[in-house]
Amino acid sequence: METPEDLTEKARTLVLKLQAAGHSPSAIAEKLNGRVSSRTIYRWAKGEHAPQQRSDLIALEQLAETMDA
């Protein structure tokens, strides 16, 4: 089972990957259809918080996969 630290690191890694591809926190939040704010994306990138909803992490994973394609 994933710990809160695992979830925090997973979200951080995904956001940093998207940012490295040129996406700003506000663009990432927008692409997640307003599920979270750009401030939340910023906090995830800093490793300050894990996603509160598992569905938010899943949406972030799907977005990162889509950007790879």
N, CA, C and O atoms as a Tinker XYZ file with bonds, in Angstrom:
   276  protein
     1  N      0.842000   -1.195000    0.000000    73     2
     2  CA     0.000000    0.000000    0.000000    64     1     3
     3  C      0.878000    1.246000    0.000000    63     2     4     5
     4  O      1.915000    1.296000    0.662000    81     3
     5  N      0.449000    2.231000   -0.742000    73     3     6
     6  CA     1.221000    3.469000   -0.841000    64     5     7
     7  C      1.016000    4.330000    0.403000    63     6     8     9
     8  O     -0.099000    4.485000    0.902000    81     7
     9  N      2.114000    4.877000    0.880000    73     7    10
    10  CA     2.069000    5.778000    2.032000    64     9    11
    11  C      1.783000    7.194000    1.546000    63    10    12    13
    12  O      1.916000    7.472000    0.355000    81    11
    13  N      1.390000    8.103000    2.456000    73    11    14
    14  CA     1.220000    9.508000    2.049000    64    13    15
    15  C      2.493000   10.086000    1.429000    63    14    16    17
    16  O      2.424000   10.915000    0.522000    81    15
    17  N      3.643000    9.652000    1.916000    73    15    18
    18  CA     4.911000   10.124000    1.353000    64    17    19
    19  C      5.086000    9.644000   -0.084000    63    18    20    21
    20  O      5.591000   10.377000   -0.934000    81    19
    21  N      4.661000    8.397000   -0.352000    73    19    22
    22  CA     4.726000    7.865000   -1.719000    64    21    23
    23  C      3.845000    8.683000   -2.658000    63    22    24    25
    24  O      4.249000    9.011000   -3.773000    81    23
    25  N      2.643000    9.005000   -2.200000    73    23    26
    26  CA     1.708000    9.778000   -3.017000    64    25    27
    27  C      2.234000   11.187000   -3.264000    63    26    28    29
    28  O      2.108000   11.724000   -4.365000    81    27
    29  N      2.823000   11.777000   -2.230000    73    27    30
    30  CA     3.411000   13.112000   -2.375000    64    29    31
    31  C      4.512000   13.091000   -3.418000    63    30    32    33
    32  O      4.572000   13.965000   -4.283000    81    31
    33  N      5.381000   12.095000   -3.341000    73    31    34
    34  CA     6.495000   12.007000   -4.277000    64    33    35
    35  C      6.018000   11.705000   -5.693000    63    34    36    37
    36  O      6.570000   12.231000   -6.660000    81    35
    37  N      5.007000   10.869000   -5.820000    73    35    38
    38  CA     4.467000   10.550000   -7.145000    64    37    39
    39  C      3.884000   11.806000   -7.794000    63    38    40    41
    40  O      4.152000   12.084000   -8.963000    81    39
    41  N      3.088000   12.563000   -7.038000    73    39    42
    42  CA     2.505000   13.800000   -7.569000    64    41    43
    43  C      3.607000   14.789000   -7.924000    63    42    44    45
    44  O      3.553000   15.432000   -8.972000    81    43
    45  N      4.602000   14.911000   -7.058000    73    43    46
    46  CA     5.718000   15.837000   -7.296000    64    45    47
    47  C      6.435000   15.478000   -8.594000    63    46    48    49
    48  O      6.708000   16.349000   -9.420000    81    47
    49  N      6.733000   14.213000   -8.770000    73    47    50
    50  CA     7.430000   13.752000   -9.968000    64    49    51
    51  C      6.625000   14.041000  -11.229000    63    50    52    53
    52  O      7.169000   14.515000  -12.226000    81    51
    53  N      5.326000   13.754000  -11.180000    73    51    54
    54  CA     4.473000   13.981000  -12.348000    64    53    55
    55  C      4.386000   15.467000  -12.693000    63    54    56    57
    56  O      4.481000   15.839000  -13.862000    81    55
    57  N      4.208000   16.313000  -11.685000    73    55    58
    58  CA     4.112000   17.752000  -11.948000    64    57    59
    59  C      5.435000   18.279000  -12.498000    63    58    60    61
    60  O      5.442000   19.063000  -13.447000    81    59
    61  N      6.544000   17.859000  -11.917000    73    59    62
    62  CA     7.845000   18.321000  -12.411000    64    61    63
    63  C      8.077000   17.868000  -13.849000    63    62    64    65
    64  O      8.666000   18.598000  -14.646000    81    63
    65  N      7.617000   16.673000  -14.179000    73    63    66
    66  CA     7.725000   16.170000  -15.555000    64    65    67
    67  C      6.927000   17.058000  -16.506000    63    66    68    69
    68  O      7.408000   17.425000  -17.578000    81    67
    69  N      5.713000   17.396000  -16.107000    73    67    70
    70  CA     4.881000   18.269000  -16.943000    64    69    71
    71  C      5.482000   19.667000  -17.057000    63    70    72    73
    72  O      5.448000   20.276000  -18.127000    81    71
    73  N      6.026000   20.169000  -15.962000    73    71    74
    74  CA     6.653000   21.492000  -16.009000    64    73    75
    75  C      7.889000   21.474000  -16.898000    63    74    76    77
    76  O      8.143000   22.435000  -17.624000    81    75
    77  N      8.650000   20.401000  -16.848000    73    75    78
    78  CA     9.837000   20.284000  -17.699000    64    77    79
    79  C      9.454000   20.269000  -19.172000    63    78    80    81
    80  O     10.233000   20.676000  -20.034000    81    79
    81  N      8.240000   19.794000  -19.449000    73    79    82
    82  CA     7.741000   19.775000  -20.834000    64    81    83
    83  C      7.162000   21.127000  -21.237000    63    82    84    85
    84  O      6.663000   21.284000  -22.351000    81    83
    85  N      7.230000   22.111000  -20.324000    73    83    86
    86  CA     6.808000   23.463000  -20.658000    64    85    87
    87  C      5.443000   23.882000  -20.161000    63    86    88    89
    88  O      4.932000   24.919000  -20.584000    81    87
    89  N      4.838000   23.111000  -19.280000    73    87    90
    90  CA     3.503000   23.429000  -18.775000    64    89    91
    91  C      3.596000   24.125000  -17.424000    63    90    92    93
    92  O      4.256000   23.631000  -16.510000    81    91
    93  N      2.945000   25.256000  -17.301000    73    91    94
    94  CA     2.928000   26.006000  -16.046000    64    93    95
    95  C      1.925000   25.370000  -15.080000    63    94    96    97
    96  O      1.056000   24.610000  -15.509000    81    95
    97  N      2.036000   25.672000  -13.781000    73    95    98
    98  CA     1.041000   25.173000  -12.832000    64    97    99
    99  C     -0.390000   25.542000  -13.231000    63    98   100   101
   100  O     -1.304000   24.731000  -13.084000    81    99
   101  N     -0.582000   26.755000  -13.730000    73    99   102
   102  CA    -1.943000   27.149000  -14.123000    64   101   103
   103  C     -2.424000   26.358000  -15.339000    63   102   104   105
   104  O     -3.603000   26.014000  -15.424000    81   103
   105  N     -1.523000   26.066000  -16.279000    73   103   106
   106  CA    -1.898000   25.263000  -17.446000    64   105   107
   107  C     -2.222000   23.829000  -17.033000    63   106   108   109
   108  O     -3.155000   23.226000  -17.564000    81   107
   109  N     -1.461000   23.286000  -16.096000    73   107   110
   110  CA    -1.720000   21.928000  -15.613000    64   109   111
   111  C     -3.083000   21.883000  -14.925000    63   110   112   113
   112  O     -3.877000   20.974000  -15.167000    81   111
   113  N     -3.349000   22.867000  -14.067000    73   111   114
   114  CA    -4.646000   22.922000  -13.374000    64   113   115
   115  C     -5.786000   23.018000  -14.387000    63   114   116   117
   116  O     -6.818000   22.366000  -14.235000    81   115
   117  N     -5.591000   23.827000  -15.409000    73   115   118
   118  CA    -6.623000   23.977000  -16.436000    64   117   119
   119  C     -6.845000   22.660000  -17.180000    63   118   120   121
   120  O     -7.985000   22.288000  -17.459000    81   119
   121  N     -5.762000   21.958000  -17.501000    73   119   122
   122  CA    -5.876000   20.685000  -18.211000    64   121   123
   123  C     -6.529000   19.605000  -17.339000    63   122   124   125
   124  O     -7.039000   18.609000  -17.854000    81   123
   125  N     -6.510000   19.808000  -16.031000    73   123   126
   126  CA    -7.195000   18.891000  -15.114000    64   125   127
   127  C     -8.644000   19.327000  -14.908000    63   126   128   129
   128  O     -9.314000   18.861000  -13.987000    81   127
   129  N     -9.120000   20.220000  -15.767000    73   127   130
   130  CA   -10.513000   20.680000  -15.750000    64   129   131
   131  C    -10.933000   21.302000  -14.423000    63   130   132   133
   132  O    -12.065000   21.128000  -13.971000    81   131
   133  N    -10.006000   22.031000  -13.807000    73   131   134
   134  CA   -10.348000   22.742000  -12.580000    64   133   135
   135  C    -10.521000   21.854000  -11.356000    63   134   136   137
   136  O    -11.083000   22.286000  -10.349000    81   135
   137  N    -10.038000   20.608000  -11.437000    73   135   138
   138  CA   -10.132000   19.703000  -10.281000    64   137   139
   139  C     -9.405000   20.303000   -9.078000    63   138   140   141
   140  O     -9.836000   20.165000   -7.933000    81   139
   141  N     -8.278000   20.981000   -9.374000    73   139   142
   142  CA    -7.468000   21.614000   -8.337000    64   141   143
   143  C     -7.006000   22.976000   -8.853000    63   142   144   145
   144  O     -7.076000   23.256000  -10.050000    81   143
   145  N     -6.537000   23.808000   -7.941000    73   143   146
   146  CA    -6.066000   25.145000   -8.332000    64   145   147
   147  C     -4.597000   25.096000   -8.758000    63   146   148   149
   148  O     -3.894000   24.115000   -8.515000    81   147
   149  N     -4.158000   26.169000   -9.392000    73   147   150
   150  CA    -2.749000   26.250000   -9.772000    64   149   151
   151  C     -1.872000   26.285000   -8.519000    63   150   152   153
   152  O     -0.743000   25.796000   -8.540000    81   151
   153  N     -2.383000   26.855000   -7.437000    73   151   154
   154  CA    -1.643000   26.875000   -6.171000    64   153   155
   155  C     -1.422000   25.444000   -5.653000    63   154   156   157
   156  O     -0.357000   25.131000   -5.121000    81   155
   157  N     -2.420000   24.594000   -5.809000    73   155   158
   158  CA    -2.284000   23.197000   -5.404000    64   157   159
   159  C     -1.222000   22.503000   -6.251000    63   158   160   161
   160  O     -0.411000   21.738000   -5.729000    81   159
   161  N     -1.224000   22.766000   -7.544000    73   159   162
   162  CA    -0.201000   22.186000   -8.434000    64   161   163
   163  C      1.180000   22.636000   -7.978000    63   162   164   165
   164  O      2.116000   21.837000   -7.941000    81   163
   165  N      1.310000   23.910000   -7.631000    73   163   166
   166  CA     2.581000   24.444000   -7.140000    64   165   167
   167  C      3.013000   23.702000   -5.869000    63   166   168   169
   168  O      4.181000   23.343000   -5.722000    81   167
   169  N      2.077000   23.478000   -4.964000    73   167   170
   170  CA     2.394000   22.770000   -3.711000    64   169   171
   171  C      2.804000   21.322000   -3.989000    63   170   172   173
   172  O      3.720000   20.801000   -3.353000    81   171
   173  N      2.130000   20.679000   -4.934000    73   171   174
   174  CA     2.520000   19.316000   -5.296000    64   173   175
   175  C      3.944000   19.309000   -5.855000    63   174   176   177
   176  O      4.733000   18.418000   -5.540000    81   175
   177  N      4.267000   20.294000   -6.678000    73   175   178
   178  CA     5.606000   20.372000   -7.270000    64   177   179
   179  C      6.676000   20.558000   -6.204000    63   178   180   181
   180  O      7.790000   20.053000   -6.338000    81   179
   181  N      6.337000   21.279000   -5.153000    73   179   182
   182  CA     7.281000   21.512000   -4.051000    64   181   183
   183  C      7.338000   20.338000   -3.075000    63   182   184   185
   184  O      8.186000   20.304000   -2.183000    81   183
   185  N      6.431000   19.378000   -3.251000    73   183   186
   186  CA     6.379000   18.247000   -2.337000    64   185   187
   187  C      5.777000   18.598000   -0.990000    63   186   188   189
   188  O      6.023000   17.913000    0.002000    81   187
   189  N      4.985000   19.669000   -0.951000    73   187   190
   190  CA     4.382000   20.117000    0.307000    64   189   191
   191  C      3.162000   19.294000    0.694000    63   190   192   193
   192  O      2.873000   19.134000    1.880000    81   191
   193  N      2.444000   18.770000   -0.297000    73   191   194
   194  CA     1.210000   18.035000   -0.035000    64   193   195
   195  C      1.031000   16.921000   -1.047000    63   194   196   197
   196  O      1.544000   16.981000   -2.164000    81   195
   197  N      0.295000   15.907000   -0.633000    73   195   198
   198  CA    -0.144000   14.861000   -1.550000    64   197   199
   199  C     -1.550000   15.216000   -2.011000    63   198   200   201
   200  O     -2.257000   15.955000   -1.326000    81   199
   201  N     -1.961000   14.700000   -3.161000    73   199   202
   202  CA    -3.348000   14.916000   -3.587000    64   201   203
   203  C     -4.318000   14.389000   -2.520000    63   202   204   205
   204  O     -4.131000   13.300000   -1.978000    81   203
   205  N     -5.345000   15.173000   -2.234000    73   203   206
   206  CA    -6.335000   14.782000   -1.234000    64   205   207
   207  C     -7.239000   13.671000   -1.744000    63   206   208   209
   208  O     -7.688000   12.820000   -0.976000    81   207
   209  N     -7.498000   13.687000   -3.018000    73   207   210
   210  CA    -8.367000   12.688000   -3.645000    64   209   211
   211  C     -7.513000   11.769000   -4.521000    63   210   212   213
   212  O     -6.686000   12.240000   -5.302000    81   211
   213  N     -7.715000   10.492000   -4.390000    73   211   214
   214  CA    -7.000000    9.539000   -5.242000    64   213   215
   215  C     -7.312000    9.821000   -6.716000    63   214   216   217
   216  O     -6.458000    9.642000   -7.585000    81   215
   217  N     -8.528000   10.258000   -6.982000    73   215   218
   218  CA    -8.928000   10.549000   -8.363000    64   217   219
   219  C     -8.119000   11.709000   -8.961000    63   218   220   221
   220  O     -7.907000   11.759000  -10.173000    81   219
   221  N     -7.669000   12.640000   -8.110000    73   219   222
   222  CA    -6.834000   13.741000   -8.606000    64   221   223
   223  C     -5.471000   13.218000   -9.058000    63   222   224   225
   224  O     -4.932000   13.663000  -10.071000    81   223
   225  N     -4.925000   12.279000   -8.304000    73   223   226
   226  CA    -3.641000   11.692000   -8.694000    64   225   227
   227  C     -3.797000   10.890000   -9.979000    63   226   228   229
   228  O     -2.933000   10.936000  -10.855000    81   227
   229  N     -4.889000   10.163000  -10.090000    73   227   230
   230  CA    -5.146000    9.390000  -11.314000    64   229   231
   231  C     -5.272000   10.333000  -12.516000    63   230   232   233
   232  O     -4.729000   10.050000  -13.583000    81   231
   233  N     -5.976000   11.436000  -12.348000    73   231   234
   234  CA    -6.122000   12.416000  -13.430000    64   233   235
   235  C     -4.766000   13.004000  -13.813000    63   234   236   237
   236  O     -4.491000   13.224000  -14.992000    81   235
   237  N     -3.920000   13.257000  -12.813000    73   235   238
   238  CA    -2.579000   13.784000  -13.075000    64   237   239
   239  C     -1.745000   12.751000  -13.827000    63   238   240   241
   240  O     -1.021000   13.100000  -14.759000    81   239
   241  N     -1.840000   11.492000  -13.432000    73   239   242
   242  CA    -1.122000   10.421000  -14.136000    64   241   243
   243  C     -1.575000   10.335000  -15.595000    63   242   244   245
   244  O     -0.748000   10.201000  -16.497000    81   243
   245  N     -2.880000   10.411000  -15.824000    73   243   246
   246  CA    -3.415000   10.328000  -17.185000    64   245   247
   247  C     -2.959000   11.520000  -18.020000    63   246   248   249
   248  O     -2.652000   11.373000  -19.203000    81   247
   249  N     -2.918000   12.686000  -17.412000    73   247   250
   250  CA    -2.459000   13.877000  -18.126000    64   249   251
   251  C     -0.986000   13.711000  -18.526000    63   250   252   253
   252  O     -0.606000   14.028000  -19.653000    81   251
   253  N     -0.175000   13.221000  -17.614000    73   251   254
   254  CA     1.247000   13.026000  -17.921000    64   253   255
   255  C      1.420000   11.999000  -19.038000    63   254   256   257
   256  O      2.276000   12.172000  -19.906000    81   255
   257  N      0.621000   10.938000  -19.028000    73   255   258
   258  CA     0.679000    9.937000  -20.095000    64   257   259
   259  C      0.277000   10.535000  -21.436000    63   258   260   261
   260  O      0.897000   10.253000  -22.462000    81   259
   261  N     -0.761000   11.360000  -21.422000    73   259   262
   262  CA    -1.236000   12.006000  -22.637000    64   261   263
   263  C     -0.169000   12.925000  -23.224000    63   262   264   265
   264  O     -0.006000   13.006000  -24.442000    81   263
   265  N      0.548000   13.608000  -22.352000    73   263   266
   266  CA     1.585000   14.529000  -22.813000    64   265   267
   267  C      2.774000   13.797000  -23.402000    63   266   268   269
   268  O      3.510000   14.355000  -24.216000    81   267
   269  N      2.971000   12.534000  -22.992000    73   267   270
   270  CA     4.069000   11.730000  -23.538000    64   269   271
   271  C      3.773000   11.267000  -24.954000    63   270   272   273
   272  O      4.675000   11.103000  -25.776000    81   271
   273  N      2.488000   11.061000  -25.221000    73   271   274
   274  CA     2.092000   10.481000  -26.517000    64   273   275
   275  C      2.303000   11.455000  -27.665000    63   274   276
   276  O      2.020000   11.123000  -28.816000    81   275
